[in-house]
Amino acid sequence: MRTAAFLVGMVFYAVQAVAGEYDFAIPEARKKSYELGGRLESRYIYHRLDEDSARYKLNYFQDDPGSGTQEWQESMELSAAVQKGVFKAGLLTRHEYAHTRDESGWTHDILEAYGSLRPSPYLTLDMGKKQVSWGKGYAWNPAAFINPAKDPDDPGLSLEGRVQIGMDLIKSFETGALANAGLTLLVLPVKEDWANTDLGADGDVNLAAKLYLLWQDTDLDFIFFDGPDQPQSLGFDFAKNLAENIEIHGELALRKDVTRLVLDETGNTRQTTENPLDFLFGARYLNSVDTTFIAEYFHQGAGYDKDETEDFFIYQEEAFSQWLSNGNASVMQQAAQKTRSYYSRGNFGKDYLYLKISQKEPFDILYFTPYLASVVNLRDSSFNLQPGLTFTPVTNFELNFRVGIPLGPDNTEFGEKPDAFRPEIWVRYYF
C-alpha cells in the first residue's frame, strides 16, 4: 500500500517537474498600429411621381419626366487609422457615382482627415476634419448646433466632419454622485470653399464647447456655440436608462437673434428676428420578444405652423397658374428662389412625431429584421410612412429594402411631396 502511494507520489512529482520545465505564458496579441476598412454600397431608387404636387410643378414645370424616374447610386467609403504612441491619425473618404434622369457623375468627399495627440489619459488634442456627433436624439438633434443635419429617413448615415482645432479633458471620480466629467472645446474656422462654409463667411472663427457629466447614471451635456455670423446658442441634452430595456433622452436648445423668413400666399416675404426654443423628448423600449420601439417628439421654435405652410403652397400654385397662362418662366424661377429657404431645411414644420417599430427575427427567420417608421407633421396632419426590412445572410453583407409613402391633404408638407411613393433597394458590404 505504501509502495503504491510512493509510486503515485513520484508520478505526481514528475508531472509537476515536467510541467514546470515547459511552463510558459501565452503572450497577449500585439495590437496593430493601423486599421483599414470600408464599405461598398449599391442602391436603386424608383420615384413614382405625383404630378399634382407643388414640388413636382416647381421642379418640372418646363420638363415632363413622365410618371416616374429612377436613379442608381454606387458608393464606396474607405477608412484608415494609424496609431503610434500618443499620436493617432484618421482618414475617412466617400466616393459615389450617381446616375439620375438629369445627370450622371462622380463625387469624391473627405469625411474625416485628422490627427490626434493624447499625452495623458485625461487629455486629447485634435486638429483637422473630424466627425462631430453631439446630442442624444435619434432622428433630430436640436441642441447639436455644429452637427450636419440628419436625414430622419437615414439617421445612421456617416456625415461629413467639421474642420476643427479641439481639446478634450476627462476626469473620473471614485466616490459621490458624479462618476465622470468631460470638457470639449472646439475652434471651427471658415475658409473659402473647403472649411465649414455653412457656418459663416471666409475668415470667420466659431467657438463651441460641451460640458459632459455622468451624474447618478444619467448622461448630461451642456452645450455652447457662437460665431460672427451664427446666433449665440445654448443647449442641453440628457439620456438615462430607466431599466435594461427602457431608455429616455431629450434635448433643449435656445438660439438668440435668429432671422425667420415667412412667405405669404401672394409671394410677399416678412422677415423677423426671434429667439426660438427647440426641444426634443424621446424613448426607446425593447420588449420580451425583441420588438424595439423608438419614439420622439420634436418642437422647432422657428418652424412653420399650419396656416403658414398652407400660404406657402398656395403661393406656389398661383405662380404655376400664372406660368400656364402667360408662359413666363421667370415667375416659376422666382418661386423656386423664394421657397429655397423652406425646402433646404428638410422638415420645416413646427411640431413632429417620429416613430419606428422593428422586430428582430420574426417567425425564427434568422438575421431578418422588418420595420415600420414614420415622420408625422403634427400641425398639418401629413406624414411619411416607411415600411422596410434588413437581411444579413452572411457576415458583413447586408440587404435592405424600404418604401417611402408621403401622405396628406393638399397644401401640407408631405401631401405636396413630389413622390407619390418611393421604393428603394440597396446592398452593403463591410470590409
C-alpha positions as CSV (number, residue, x, y, z in Angstrom):
1,M,0.0,0.0,0.0
2,R,2.8,2.3,0.9
3,T,4.6,1.3,-2.3
4,A,1.6,2.3,-4.4
5,A,1.3,5.6,-2.6
6,F,5.0,6.1,-3.1
7,L,4.7,5.4,-6.9
8,V,1.7,7.8,-7.2
9,G,3.6,10.4,-5.4
10,M,6.6,10.0,-7.7
11,V,4.4,10.2,-10.8
12,F,2.8,13.4,-9.4
13,Y,6.1,14.9,-8.7
14,A,7.5,14.1,-12.1
15,V,4.4,15.6,-13.8
16,Q,4.9,18.8,-11.8
17,A,8.6,18.9,-12.7
18,V,7.9,18.4,-16.4
19,A,5.1,21.0,-16.4
20,G,7.3,23.4,-14.6
21,E,10.1,22.8,-17.1
22,Y,7.9,23.5,-20.1
23,D,5.5,26.1,-18.4
24,F,5.1,29.2,-20.5
25,A,2.8,32.2,-20.6
26,I,0.9,32.9,-23.8
27,P,1.8,36.5,-24.8
28,E,-1.0,38.9,-25.5
29,A,-1.8,39.5,-29.1
30,R,0.1,42.6,-30.2
31,K,-2.3,45.4,-31.1
32,K,-2.0,46.6,-34.7
33,S,-0.7,50.1,-35.1
34,Y,-3.0,50.6,-38.1
35,E,-6.6,49.9,-39.1
36,L,-8.1,49.6,-42.6
37,G,-11.7,49.2,-43.5
38,G,-14.5,50.3,-45.7
39,R,-18.0,49.8,-47.1
40,L,-19.3,49.2,-50.6
41,E,-22.9,50.0,-51.4
42,S,-25.2,49.7,-54.5
43,R,-28.5,51.4,-54.3
44,Y,-31.5,51.7,-56.7
45,I,-34.3,54.2,-56.2
46,Y,-37.6,54.5,-58.1
47,H,-39.6,57.7,-57.9
48,R,-43.3,57.3,-58.7
49,L,-44.1,61.0,-59.2
50,D,-47.2,62.9,-58.0
51,E,-47.8,65.3,-60.9
52,D,-50.3,67.3,-58.9
53,S,-47.9,68.2,-56.1
54,A,-46.5,71.6,-55.6
55,R,-42.9,70.4,-55.5
56,Y,-43.4,68.5,-58.8
57,K,-44.7,71.6,-60.6
58,L,-41.8,73.6,-59.2
59,N,-39.2,71.1,-60.3
60,Y,-40.6,70.1,-63.7
61,F,-42.7,73.0,-64.9
62,Q,-40.6,73.1,-68.1
63,D,-40.0,69.4,-68.4
64,D,-42.1,66.3,-68.4
65,P,-40.3,63.3,-66.8
66,G,-43.4,61.1,-67.2
67,S,-45.0,59.1,-64.4
68,G,-41.7,58.1,-62.8
69,T,-37.9,58.5,-62.7
70,Q,-35.2,56.2,-61.4
71,E,-31.6,56.6,-60.1
72,W,-28.6,54.4,-59.3
73,Q,-26.0,55.1,-56.7
74,E,-22.8,53.2,-56.4
75,S,-20.6,54.3,-53.5
76,M,-17.6,53.3,-51.5
77,E,-16.3,54.5,-48.1
78,L,-12.7,53.9,-47.2
79,S,-11.3,54.3,-43.7
80,A,-7.8,54.2,-42.3
81,A,-6.2,54.9,-38.9
82,V,-2.6,54.8,-37.7
83,Q,-1.7,54.8,-34.0
84,K,1.9,55.5,-32.9
85,G,2.4,56.0,-29.2
86,V,0.4,59.1,-28.2
87,F,-0.4,60.1,-31.8
88,K,-3.2,58.9,-34.0
89,A,-4.3,59.9,-37.5
90,G,-7.6,59.0,-39.1
91,L,-9.0,59.2,-42.7
92,L,-12.5,58.5,-44.0
93,T,-13.4,59.2,-47.6
94,R,-16.6,58.6,-49.7
95,H,-16.7,58.1,-53.4
96,E,-20.0,57.9,-55.2
97,Y,-21.2,57.6,-58.7
98,A,-24.8,58.7,-59.2
99,H,-26.9,58.2,-62.4
100,T,-30.2,60.1,-62.5
101,R,-32.6,61.3,-65.2
102,D,-30.9,64.7,-65.3
103,E,-27.2,64.0,-64.8
104,S,-24.6,61.4,-64.0
105,G,-21.1,61.7,-62.5
106,W,-18.7,61.1,-59.6
107,T,-18.4,62.9,-56.3
108,H,-15.5,62.5,-54.0
109,D,-15.6,63.7,-50.4
110,I,-13.3,63.6,-47.5
111,L,-15.4,63.0,-44.4
112,E,-12.6,62.9,-42.0
113,A,-8.8,63.7,-42.1
114,Y,-7.4,64.5,-38.7
115,G,-4.5,64.0,-36.3
116,S,-4.9,63.4,-32.5
117,L,-2.4,63.7,-29.7
118,R,-3.1,62.1,-26.4
119,P,-0.3,63.0,-24.0
120,S,-2.3,61.6,-21.0
121,P,-5.4,59.5,-20.4
122,Y,-7.2,62.7,-19.4
123,L,-6.3,65.0,-22.4
124,T,-6.8,64.6,-26.1
125,L,-5.9,67.3,-28.7
126,D,-7.4,67.1,-32.2
127,M,-6.7,69.0,-35.4
128,G,-8.2,68.5,-38.9
129,K,-11.5,67.4,-40.2
130,K,-13.4,65.1,-37.7
131,Q,-17.0,64.0,-37.3
132,V,-19.0,65.6,-34.5
133,S,-21.9,63.6,-33.0
134,W,-23.3,65.7,-30.3
135,G,-26.9,65.3,-29.0
136,K,-28.9,62.4,-27.9
137,G,-31.8,62.4,-30.4
138,Y,-32.3,59.6,-32.9
139,A,-34.0,61.5,-35.8
140,W,-33.2,65.1,-34.9
141,N,-30.6,66.9,-32.7
142,P,-31.8,70.4,-32.0
143,A,-29.0,71.0,-29.4
144,A,-26.2,69.8,-31.6
145,F,-25.6,73.1,-33.2
146,I,-22.5,72.1,-35.2
147,N,-23.6,68.7,-36.4
148,P,-24.5,68.4,-40.0
149,A,-28.3,68.0,-40.2
150,K,-29.5,64.4,-40.0
151,D,-31.9,62.9,-42.6
152,P,-34.7,61.3,-40.5
153,D,-35.1,58.7,-43.2
154,D,-31.4,57.7,-42.8
155,P,-30.3,58.8,-39.3
156,G,-27.4,56.4,-39.2
157,L,-25.6,57.6,-42.3
158,S,-22.0,58.8,-42.0
159,L,-21.9,62.6,-42.0
160,E,-19.2,64.9,-43.1
161,G,-16.9,66.1,-40.3
162,R,-16.0,69.6,-39.2
163,V,-12.6,71.3,-39.7
164,Q,-11.6,72.0,-36.2
165,I,-8.9,72.5,-33.6
166,G,-10.2,70.7,-30.5
167,M,-9.4,69.7,-26.9
168,D,-11.0,67.0,-24.7
169,L,-10.5,66.8,-21.0
170,I,-12.0,64.0,-19.0
171,K,-11.9,63.1,-15.3
172,S,-13.3,60.1,-13.4
173,F,-14.4,60.1,-9.7
174,E,-14.4,57.1,-7.5
175,T,-16.9,58.3,-4.9
176,G,-20.0,60.5,-5.0
177,A,-22.9,61.0,-7.4
178,L,-20.7,62.4,-10.1
179,A,-18.9,59.5,-11.8
180,N,-17.3,61.2,-14.8
181,A,-16.9,64.8,-16.1
182,G,-15.6,65.9,-19.5
183,L,-15.0,69.2,-21.3
184,T,-14.7,69.6,-25.1
185,L,-13.6,72.9,-26.6
186,L,-13.6,73.4,-30.4
187,V,-12.4,76.2,-32.7
188,L,-14.2,76.0,-36.1
189,P,-12.7,78.3,-38.8
190,V,-14.4,79.1,-42.0
191,K,-12.0,79.0,-45.0
192,E,-13.0,79.8,-48.6
193,D,-14.9,76.9,-50.1
194,W,-13.5,73.9,-48.2
195,A,-13.8,74.5,-44.4
196,N,-17.1,74.9,-42.6
197,T,-18.6,77.1,-45.3
198,D,-22.1,76.7,-43.9
199,L,-21.0,78.3,-40.6
200,G,-20.2,81.8,-42.0
201,A,-18.1,83.9,-44.3
202,D,-14.4,83.3,-45.2
203,G,-12.2,84.2,-42.2
204,D,-14.9,83.7,-39.5
205,V,-13.9,81.8,-36.4
206,N,-16.6,79.9,-34.5
207,L,-16.4,78.6,-31.0
208,A,-18.2,75.5,-29.5
209,A,-18.0,73.9,-26.0
210,K,-19.6,70.9,-24.4
211,L,-19.5,70.0,-20.7
212,Y,-20.3,66.3,-20.1
213,L,-21.4,64.9,-16.7
214,L,-22.3,61.4,-15.7
215,W,-24.5,62.1,-12.7
216,Q,-26.2,59.3,-10.9
217,D,-26.2,57.1,-14.1
218,T,-27.6,59.9,-16.2
219,D,-25.7,61.4,-19.2
220,L,-25.9,65.2,-19.2
221,D,-24.4,67.6,-21.8
222,F,-24.3,71.4,-21.6
223,I,-23.5,73.0,-25.0
224,F,-22.5,76.4,-26.1
225,F,-22.0,77.7,-29.7
226,D,-21.2,81.2,-31.1
227,G,-19.7,82.8,-34.2
228,P,-19.6,86.1,-36.1
229,D,-22.5,85.0,-38.5
230,Q,-24.1,82.5,-36.1
231,P,-26.8,83.0,-33.4
232,Q,-25.4,82.6,-29.9
233,S,-26.8,79.2,-28.8
234,L,-27.2,77.4,-25.6
235,G,-28.1,73.7,-25.4
236,F,-28.7,70.8,-23.0
237,D,-29.3,67.1,-23.5
238,F,-29.7,64.0,-21.4
239,A,-30.0,60.3,-21.6
240,K,-30.9,57.7,-18.9
241,N,-31.7,54.0,-18.8
242,L,-34.8,53.5,-16.6
243,A,-34.3,49.8,-16.9
244,E,-32.3,47.4,-19.0
245,N,-34.9,47.7,-21.8
246,I,-36.1,51.3,-21.4
247,E,-34.2,54.4,-22.2
248,I,-35.3,58.0,-22.3
249,H,-33.5,61.0,-23.8
250,G,-34.1,64.7,-24.6
251,E,-32.6,67.9,-25.9
252,L,-33.3,71.6,-25.3
253,A,-31.9,74.5,-27.4
254,L,-32.2,78.3,-27.2
255,R,-30.8,80.4,-30.0
256,K,-30.6,84.2,-29.9
257,D,-31.4,86.6,-32.7
258,V,-32.4,84.1,-35.4
259,T,-33.7,85.5,-38.7
260,R,-37.0,84.0,-39.7
261,L,-38.5,84.4,-43.2
262,V,-42.2,83.9,-43.8
263,L,-43.7,83.7,-47.3
264,D,-47.4,84.6,-47.7
265,E,-49.9,83.4,-50.3
266,T,-49.1,86.4,-52.6
267,G,-45.4,85.8,-52.6
268,N,-44.5,88.7,-50.2
269,T,-41.9,87.9,-47.6
270,R,-41.8,89.0,-44.0
271,Q,-38.6,88.8,-42.0
272,T,-38.4,88.8,-38.2
273,T,-35.7,88.3,-35.6
274,E,-36.6,85.8,-32.9
275,N,-35.1,83.8,-30.0
276,P,-36.6,80.3,-30.9
277,L,-36.7,77.5,-28.3
278,D,-36.4,74.0,-29.7
279,F,-36.8,70.8,-27.7
280,L,-37.0,67.0,-28.2
281,F,-38.1,64.2,-26.0
282,G,-37.7,60.5,-26.9
283,A,-37.7,57.0,-25.6
284,R,-36.5,53.6,-26.7
285,Y,-38.2,50.3,-25.5
286,L,-37.3,46.7,-26.1
287,N,-40.0,44.1,-25.2
288,S,-39.6,40.4,-24.3
289,V,-40.0,39.2,-27.9
290,D,-37.3,41.5,-29.3
291,T,-39.5,44.3,-30.7
292,T,-37.9,47.7,-30.5
293,F,-39.9,50.9,-30.2
294,I,-38.3,54.3,-30.8
295,A,-40.5,57.4,-30.4
296,E,-39.5,61.1,-30.4
297,Y,-41.4,64.4,-30.2
298,F,-39.6,67.4,-31.7
299,H,-40.7,71.0,-31.4
300,Q,-39.0,73.5,-33.8
301,G,-39.4,77.1,-32.5
302,A,-38.7,78.7,-35.8
303,G,-40.7,76.2,-37.8
304,Y,-43.9,77.0,-39.7
305,D,-47.4,76.3,-38.4
306,K,-50.4,75.0,-40.4
307,D,-51.5,78.4,-41.8
308,E,-48.0,79.5,-42.8
309,T,-47.4,76.2,-44.6
310,E,-50.7,76.5,-46.4
311,D,-49.9,80.0,-47.6
312,F,-46.5,78.8,-48.8
313,F,-48.1,76.1,-51.0
314,I,-50.9,78.4,-52.2
315,Y,-48.2,80.9,-53.5
316,Q,-46.5,78.1,-55.4
317,E,-49.8,77.0,-57.0
318,E,-50.6,80.6,-58.0
319,A,-47.1,81.0,-59.6
320,F,-47.7,77.8,-61.6
321,S,-51.1,79.1,-62.8
322,Q,-49.5,82.3,-64.0
323,W,-46.9,80.4,-65.9
324,L,-49.6,78.3,-67.6
325,S,-51.5,81.4,-68.6
326,N,-48.6,83.6,-69.9
327,G,-45.7,81.2,-70.3
328,N,-43.3,83.5,-68.4
329,A,-40.8,81.2,-66.8
330,S,-39.4,84.0,-64.6
331,V,-42.5,83.6,-62.4
332,M,-41.5,80.0,-61.6
333,Q,-37.8,80.8,-61.3
334,Q,-38.7,83.5,-58.7
335,A,-40.9,81.0,-56.8
336,A,-38.0,78.5,-56.7
337,Q,-35.7,81.1,-55.3
338,K,-38.2,82.3,-52.6
339,T,-39.1,78.8,-51.5
340,R,-35.4,77.6,-51.3
341,S,-35.1,78.5,-47.6
342,Y,-38.1,76.3,-46.7
343,Y,-37.0,73.3,-48.7
344,S,-33.4,73.4,-47.7
345,R,-34.4,72.8,-44.0
346,G,-35.8,69.3,-44.8
347,N,-38.6,69.3,-42.1
348,F,-39.7,72.9,-42.0
349,G,-42.8,72.5,-39.7
350,K,-43.2,73.4,-36.1
351,D,-44.1,70.0,-34.4
352,Y,-43.1,66.5,-35.4
353,L,-43.5,62.9,-34.1
354,Y,-41.1,60.2,-35.1
355,L,-41.9,56.5,-34.6
356,K,-40.1,53.4,-35.5
357,I,-41.0,49.8,-34.7
358,S,-38.7,47.0,-35.6
359,Q,-38.9,43.2,-35.0
360,K,-35.8,41.1,-34.7
361,E,-36.0,37.7,-36.5
362,P,-39.8,37.2,-36.6
363,F,-41.1,33.6,-37.1
364,D,-37.5,32.5,-36.4
365,I,-36.2,33.8,-39.7
366,L,-32.5,34.3,-38.8
367,Y,-30.8,37.7,-39.5
368,F,-34.0,39.2,-40.7
369,T,-35.4,42.5,-39.3
370,P,-38.6,44.2,-40.7
371,Y,-39.6,47.6,-39.5
372,L,-42.1,50.4,-39.9
373,A,-41.1,54.1,-39.5
374,S,-43.0,57.3,-39.8
375,V,-42.4,61.1,-39.5
376,V,-45.6,63.0,-38.7
377,N,-46.1,66.7,-39.1
378,L,-48.4,67.3,-36.1
379,R,-49.6,70.7,-37.3
380,D,-50.9,69.8,-40.7
381,S,-51.6,66.1,-40.1
382,S,-49.4,64.9,-43.0
383,F,-46.9,62.2,-42.6
384,N,-44.4,59.9,-44.3
385,L,-44.9,56.1,-43.9
386,Q,-41.9,53.9,-44.4
387,P,-42.0,50.1,-44.2
388,G,-38.7,48.3,-44.7
389,L,-36.6,45.3,-43.9
390,T,-33.0,44.4,-43.4
391,F,-31.5,41.0,-44.0
392,T,-27.9,39.9,-43.2
393,P,-27.5,36.4,-44.6
394,V,-23.7,36.3,-44.1
395,T,-21.2,38.3,-42.1
396,N,-20.6,41.8,-43.3
397,F,-23.2,41.6,-46.1
398,E,-26.5,43.5,-45.7
399,L,-29.6,43.6,-47.9
400,N,-32.1,46.5,-47.4
401,F,-35.4,47.4,-48.8
402,R,-37.9,50.1,-48.0
403,V,-40.7,52.2,-49.5
404,G,-41.3,55.9,-48.7
405,I,-45.0,56.8,-48.9
406,P,-45.8,60.5,-48.2
407,L,-49.5,61.0,-47.3
408,G,-51.6,64.1,-46.6
409,P,-54.1,66.5,-48.0
410,D,-53.3,69.4,-50.3
411,N,-51.2,72.3,-49.0
412,T,-49.5,70.1,-46.4
413,E,-45.8,69.2,-46.1
414,F,-46.0,65.5,-47.0
415,G,-49.1,65.9,-49.2
416,E,-47.1,68.1,-51.6
417,K,-44.0,65.9,-51.9
418,P,-43.0,65.2,-55.5
419,D,-43.1,61.4,-55.0
420,A,-46.3,59.5,-54.7
421,F,-44.2,56.7,-53.4
422,R,-40.5,55.8,-53.5
423,P,-39.3,52.2,-53.3
424,E,-35.6,51.6,-53.0
425,I,-33.3,48.7,-52.5
426,W,-29.6,48.6,-51.6
427,V,-26.9,46.1,-50.7
428,R,-23.9,46.9,-48.4
429,Y,-20.7,45.0,-47.9
430,Y,-18.3,45.9,-45.0
431,F,-14.7,45.0,-45.0
